[in-house]
Amino acid sequence: MTHQLKLKKPLAFFDLETTGIDVMKDRIVEISIAKALPGGEVVVKTHKVNPTVPIPYETSLIHGIYDEDIKDAPTFRVIARQLAQFLDGCDLAGYNCNRFDVPLMVEEFLRANVDFDLKNRKLIDVQRIFHLMEPRTLTAAYKFFCGKALENAHSAEADTLATAEILDAMVKRYEGESVRDERGTEIVISNDVETLNKIMINNNVDLMGRMVYNNDGLEVFNFGKHKGRPVTDVLQKEPSFYDWFIKSEFSLDSKRRLTEIKLRMLTHR
């Protein structure tokens, strides 16, 4: 692979596969770096990494890396100095890297006691450029899919009619193509509402996602100290939590869903 970027110093494109999306807690399971050199050459290094903690099954379904795949791989601590040397003198680039990949990689270097300084490095986030150049607004979508300027934008009727026209154009453009949702499920786009709805389905119990369904179909809390714990377990062992939740500034829908679960518990005693 070669490139045509005008570079004064190497630019290291990199991407991480991880155990999750919490920068403070999650770990790297794979790192790939494509170092673009000023002369046009690109040098690629990819490493599987043993995160020393289990990879959640739902995460493995997304990136395809399971505990068995990395049980014999080196830990990040083992390869940290080698990676730091490879990245020495490089600016960094990635897709959504400034919000996730860069902070998480720096955390891993710090845990490995390797000084990885960002002070003299330029950071290029390709997603940021993409979103600035191709805004994800209704007006931009109307121009892209329908080829027309949206007159009277932010008028309820104009926006509503534009949205309907965009969906019609989207279905025509993408029908027959496949897409994977956040859970890794493959969906083939077709011109029917049932299929289109599948793209929108998530594991939320309430609209705000304060409670979600886990892999076993149980309702669990998705925030705070009880994150990941079954809702029924918390309500049973800590009844005061329900009163705190109802009195706090959560949405009415979230409060309604929690009340439904509590009432269900009472009727099944």
N, C-alpha and C positions, 0 to 999 in steps of 0.2 A: 504494500500500500504506500502511496505517496500523497503529498498535499501541495496546494498552491498558496497557502497562507504566507503572508509576509511577516516573518518572525525575526526578532533580534536575539531571542533566547528560546530554549525549548519550551513547548507548551504541552503539558501532560493532561490528556483527556483521561478521565477515570470514572468508573462506576462501581458501586458496591451492591452486593446482595447481602442481606442481613437477617438477623433473627426477628426483627420487628422494626417499628418506626420511632421508638423512643431513643433519642440521641444519648440520653444519660445512662440507660439501662441495657440497650440492645448491643449486639456484637456483630462483627463482620464474619460472613461465611465464605465469601468470594470477593476478590478485588481484581479488576482488570485495568491496566494502564496502557494507553497508546501514546507514546512520547513522540510528538511531532518535532523534528529537528529543523533548524533554520535552512538547511540545504534541501529540504523536501522529503527526506526519509522519515518513516514512521517505525518506531521500535515498540513491539507489543509484549507485555508480560502479564500473565494471568496466574493467580494463585488461589487454590482452595484453602480455606482457613478453618481450623477447629476452634469454635467459639467458646469452648469449655462449658457451655450451657446447652440444654436441649433446644432444638429448633421447633417452635410450635407447628403442629401439623398443617394448620390453615396457611401458615407462611410458606411451608415447603410446597404446598399445592400451587403457589404463585410462581416461585422461582425454580422449582424442580430439584432443590438440593435438600436431601434428608440426612438425618443424623448418621446413618450408615455410610453415606458418601464422604463424610469429612472426619470420621473417627480416627483415621491414621494421618490426617493432614497436620501440618505444623500450626501451632498457635500464632496469633498475631505477634506476641512478644518475641517469638523465635525469628520471625522474618522482618520485624520492625526496622532494624538498622539497615538491612539490605534494601528495603523499600525506600527508606529515607535517603539513602545514597543514590538510588535510581532517580528520585525526585529532586535531588539537589540542584539548585539553580533553575528550576522549572517554574513557570507560571502554571496555573491549574485551570482546567475547564471541565464542564460536565453538564448534565441535564437536570435541572432543579438542584444543582450541587450546593449552592450557597445556603439553602435552607436545611439540607439534610446530609449529603455525602461529606462535604467539607467538615462540618462540626463533628460528625460521628467519627470520621477518620482521625481528626485531631484528638478526640477523646481516647481513641485506641492507642495512639502514639504516647499520650500522657500516661496512660495506664502501664505502658511498656517502658516508661522512664526514658523515652527518646524525645529529644528536643526537636520539634517540628514547627519552625517559626513561619508565620504567614506575612510578617511585616514587609518583606521585600518581594512578595509574589503578587502578580495580578490574578484576579479571579474572574473567569468568564463563565456566566451561566447561560447556556444556549436557550433554555426555556424562557428566560427573561426576555431575550432578544425576540424570540418567536412570538411571545404574547404581546410585546410592544408593536411588532410589525404586523401581526395578524390578530387584532383585538377580538376577544370572545364576547362581543356585545351583540345585541339583537340587530343593530344597524349593520355591523360588520357581517353577521350571518346572512342577512337579507341580501347584501351586496354579493357575497360569495356564492350563495346557492341560487339566488333569483336574478342576479345581474342587474339589480335596480337600486336606486337610492331610496331610502325609507323617508318618505315625506311625513311630517307631523310626528316624528319620533317622540315617545313619552306621552302621546295621546293614547288613552286606553283602547279605543277602537282601532287606530292605526297599528298599534303594537299587536293586538289580538289577531287582526287579519294577516299581518306579516308573519306571525308565528305559524298560522295555519298554512300559509303558502310555503314557508321554509320546510315544514315537515313533509309536505307533498313533494317538494323538490329533493329532499334528503332521501326519501324512500326510493324515488326513481334512480338516484345516483348510486345508492349503496345496496339495492336489493340483490340478494344472492351472495353478498360478501359476509365473511364471518368476523366476529369481534369477541374478545374475552372480557368478561366483567371483572370487578375487583376480586372476586373469589376464584377466578381462573376458569369459570364456566364458559364454554364456547357457545355463542349464539349466532345463528345465521339470520341476517336481516331479511325480513319479508314484509309484504304489504298487508299486515293485519295487526290489529291493536294488541292481541294476546302476546304476539312475539315481541312487539315494541315494548310492552310492559315488562317483559322479563329483564330487559336491560336496566330498568329502574329499580328492580327488587333489591332490597338490602336486608340485613339481619336486625334492623331496629325493631324494638317493641313499641317505643313511642317515637313520635316524629323527630324529636331532638336527639335521639340516640343516647339518652341517659341510661336506658336499659336495652340490652340486645340479647338475641338468642345465641347460645354457644353451639358448639358442634353437636351436642346431644339434644338440641332443641329446648334447652332450659333457659328461662329468663335469668340473666345475670346483670348486675350493675356494671356500668361502663365508665365510672368516674370515682375519684376519691379513694378513701381507705378500703372500701368494699369492692373495688373494681375486680371483676372476674368471679365474685361470689354469687351463688344463687340468691335471687331476691327473696324467695320463701325462707331460705336459711337465715338471712339477715333479719327479716321481719319476725321470725320465730324466736331467735336468740337475743335480739335487741329491739323490742317493741317500740322503744322511744324514737327509733330512727324514722319510723313512719310519720310521727308527729312533727319531727324536725323537717322532714322533706316537705310536708304539706304546708308548713308555715314559711318555708324558704322561697326564694324567687325563682322557682322552676316554672315551666310552662303549665298551663291548665291541662293540656293534653297529657303531659308526663304525670301529673298528679292523678288524673283520671285513670291512667293505665296502672299506676301503683295501687290505687284504691281497688280496681278490679281484681288484681292479684290477691290483695288482702281479703276481699270478700270471698273469693274462690277458696282460699284457705279455710275460712270460717265455715263455709258450707260443706267442706269435705272432712271436717273433723269427725 
